[in-house]
Amino acid sequence: MTEEAAGQRLDKLLRKALKDVPLSHVFKMLRTRKVRVNGARGRPEQLLAAGDKVSIRGDEEQLRAPGEKRPPRPAEVKVTFGVLFEDEHLLAVDKPSGLAAHPGTGITGATLVEQARAYLEVPAEPPAGAFVPSPAHRLDRETSGIVVVAKTRKAMVGLTHIFTSGEGVKKTYLALAKGKLTRPEGTIDLPLSEHEQTGKSKAMRGVNMQEAVTHWRVVSSMKEATLLAVRIETGRTHQIRRHLESVGHPVAGDRRYGDFPFNRIAKQRWGLDRMFLHAWKLELPHPVTGGRVRLEAPLPGELAEVLSRMNLAAPPPGGSRAKAPPAAPGR
């Protein structure tokens, strides 16, 4: 370990050294003890010192998923997202359904990470230690809508704190739910099991339940389905999908938590061939200036057509152009 690399976390070093290996595989190597530091098992959070010897069992090609290809170079990447807002520190995009946020097992083609870096013209091999733009939060592959990309290290630090704490964040989604909800609005306050809890942790501590709160409001409805504006206070994995399924009104087109006979009907009758969940609006403080950022991603055309066939009204746009925050005092 060189003096320049000293002080880095082990997982950060591995991600740089094995940039063509999916992130999920990097952490799998750590879990399965394929990474050693001075002969001992390496820990993701371990800080490295000058002179430390890091060894990895297996070469880069062996670590790839079967049949997985190297990530495409920026010049080869086609950008499929729309740009909602951009400044020196942030890039807010409208992600289409089907576009994965990050590389991983079973993911083929360019991901949102790679598209964003291609759009920002990030070099294929950035200088060592340079910050590389990355999404600051996740959106399910099947879900369309707003994703915020940090362009600078300072922005990423701020966004990580903002999304982790939830301070000043307001997320609103549009979801088509099975059946007709009888009340105009409501709240689902139901703890959800930790999605990524390990088997060992479950055996030792039991299932870890996490607080989860979802507010919903009816936009339009019919006998078979209801269009909802959904606001979440917490950001648990698949929260909206799991919460709506728990009250008997799963998201239309959801292949994991949905009602499969209803999904078939929705496809045959109304032409819905994707999950009807869209990250519609996002409000948050700017991580650098502190000003308020308000974003809105219009409903995708394929979902608007489904609503038209169902004779359901879509919500009126609330100003789809993002509002830029004012500069911080003294800037």
N, C-alpha and C positions, 0 to 999 in steps of 0.2 A: 504494500500500500504506500503510495507516494505522499509527500507532504501536502500536495495540492488537493488530494482526495480525502485527506484526514478530516474528521468531524462530520462526514456524511452518514446518514442512516444507511443501513445495509440494503434495504429494499430500494432506496433511491439509486444506489450504485448499480444494483442489478438491472434496474429498468433502463439505465443508460447503456450499460455494457451489453445487454441483450435486447436492444430496441426492436428487433424483428420478431421477438418471442411474445406471444400474447400475455397480457398482464395476469390473466387467470393462471397461466402456467408458471409464471414467476412465483406467485404466492403458493402454488401447489408444490413447487420445489422446496420452498421454505418449510411448508407443513410436513413434507415427507423426508426431511433431513438430507436433502441432496446438496444443500449449501452449508459449508463449514468455514468457520473463522478460527484460524490457529488450531485446527483439528477438532474443535467443539462445534456443536450444532449452532447455526446462525439464527438470530432472531430478527424479524423485520425492523424493529425499532432500534436495534443495536447501533451505537455510534462507533465508527471505525477510527482507529488511531494509526499514525504513521508506523509502518513496519508490520502491520497486521497482514496475515496471509489468508486470502479468500479463495476457496476451492469449490468448484461446481462439478458434480457427477453428471456426465453426459455432455455432448456437444450441442451447438445451437440447432442443428438440423433434427437431432433426436428429440429435442424439446418441443418441436412443433406438433400440432394436432395432425393426425393422418390426413394427407392430402392438402394440408393448409399451405397457402402460397405466401410469399413475402408481401408486405404491404406495398401498394403501388406507389411509385414516385410522384411528387406533386404535379409534374407535367402530364402524367397519365390520368389524373383524377378529374372527373366531371363533377362540378358543384351542382347539387340538386336542391339545396335549400334557398329560401328567400331571406333577404337581409331586412331586419326590422329597425335596427339601430346600430350605430357604430361611432365610437370616439377613440381617443388615444388608448384607453384602458379596456374597453368592452366591445364585444361584438354579440348582438342579440339576433338569433336566426329563427326562422320558421321551419322546423324540421318536418319533412314529409313522413307519412306512415311507411314502415318497412325499412327505414334507415337506422341501423344500429348506431348507438352513441360511441361505443368503444370496441376495439378488436377483441375477439374471444373465440372459444371453441365453437365451431359450426358457423362462424360469421365469414361470409365471402364478400369480396368486393370492398370498395372504399367505405369507411365509416364516417360518422360526423366529425370525429377527431381529424381524420385525414383530409376531409373536404374543407374543414375550417382552416387548416394549415395551408392547403393549396390556395384557397381564396386569399389568405393573408400573405401568400408568397414566402412562406417559411422555407429556408434552405433544407434540402433533403438530409444534410448532415450539419446541423447547427453547431456553433462553437461550443466546446466543452464548458459546462456550467451555465450556459445561456438558458433563460426561461423559454419554454416552448408553449405557445397558446394551447389551452385545453378547456373543455366544458367544465363549468363550476358545479354542475348538478346533473342528475340523470333524468332521462325520460324513457319509458319503455319503448322498445323497438316498434311496436304496433301503434303507439300513441303519436299523434302529430302535434305540432305546436311549438311553443316558445322554449328555447334553450339559450342560456347565457354563457358565452365563452370569455374567459379571462385572457386578455392579450399581454398583461404584464404580471410580474410576480406580486407586486403590491395589490393589484386587483384580485388575484387569486386568494391571497391571504385574507383580504377583506370579505370576499364573497363566501369563503369557507366559513368564516365566523357568522356571517349574516344567515346563511342557509342552515347552519347547525343550530344556532340559537333561535331562529325564526323571528328575530326582532325586526319589526317594520316590514315583514314580507306578507304579501297578500296574493295567493295563487287561486285562480278561478278556471275551472274546466267546463267544457260542454260534454255531456254524456247522454246517450240515448239508452233509457232503461226499459226493460221488459215490463209490461203491464201499466195500468193507470194508477198513479199515486193519488190518494183521496184528499190529502191536505196540500195547501199551496206551498208550504215550506216545512222544513224540519231539520233535526240534527241527529246524527248517529255518533254516539259516544260509547265506543266499544273497543277495549284494548285488543291488540293484535299480537300474535306470537312473533317473536323476532325471526325474520325471514332467513337470515344467514347464520343462525345459531348452530354450532357444531354438535355432533352426536355426543362427544365427550362432555361438553358443557351441559347438555340436556340431562345426561346421566348423573352429573354431579349436583346440578342446581335445579333440575326440573325445567319446564318450558318457561322461557323468559317472556313475560307479557309486557308490551309497550303501550303507553297511552296513545290513543288515536281518536281524533275528533274531525268529523266531516259534516259540513252544513250544505243543505241542498234547497233549491228553489225551482218550482215548476215554471218552465218557459212556455211550453205548449204540450198538449196531450191528446190522445185518442184512446180507444178501448184497449188496443194491443200494446201501446208503448207511450213513454213520456220523455220529452226532451228536458233535461235538467241543467241548470247552472250550478256547479258544485264548487264550494270553497273549502279548502282543507287548512286546518290549523297546524297539523303535524304532517311530516313527510315520510310516512312509513312505506315500505316497499309494497306496491300494488294496493295502496290504501283504498282508493276509490272503488276499485274492482272488487276487493274483498268485502268492503263495507256494504256496497249495494247488493252483492250476492247474499250477505248475511240477513238482509231484511226482505229477501224474496224478489228483488228487482235488479237482477244482474245486468251488466252492460251488454248491449246488443253486439253480436259479433265476437265476443270474448271467447277464445278457444280454450281457455284454462279454467275460468271461474263462471263461465256463462251457462245458459240453458241451451243445450245443443239442438233440440227440436225447434226452439224459437229462432235460433241462428239460421237454421235451414229455411224457415219460413221468411225471415227477413231478407235472405239472399234471393229466394225465388220470387217473392212478391214485390220487394222494393229495391232489389239490386244492391243490397249491402254486402260487399265482399271483403270488408276489413272491420276491425273493432271501432265502434263509434265512441271514441274518447279523444278529446282535443284540448291541449293546454292553451286556453283562450286568452287569458289576461294574466299579467304579472306586474305587481308593483313592489318596489324594493328601494332602499337607499343606495345611492351610488357608493361603491366601496372606497373611492378615493376622494371625491368632492363632497360627499354627504348629501347632495341634492336628491330629490325624488325622481326615480325613473319609472315611467308608466308605459307598459308595452301591451300591444294587442295583436294577435295573429288571426286573421279572418278565417272563417270556417272553410276548409278545403272544398273545392268544387264537387268532388265525388260525394261528400257528405251533404252538401246543400241540395244536390239532386235527389238524394234519398229522402230528405225532408219534403221536397216538392212532391215526390210520388206518394208520400204518406199524408199530404195536405196538412203538414205541421209547420207552424211559423218558426223561422229562425230568429234569434235575438237581433235587434238592430245594432249596427256597428256603433261603437262608442268612441270613434276616432281612432282608426287603425294605425295612424302614424305615431311612433313613439315620441314622447316628450323628453327633450334633453334636460338634464339637471343643470342648475346654475353652478358656476365655479365657486369653490370654497373661498372664504374671505382671505385676502392677501395673495390670491393667485393671479 
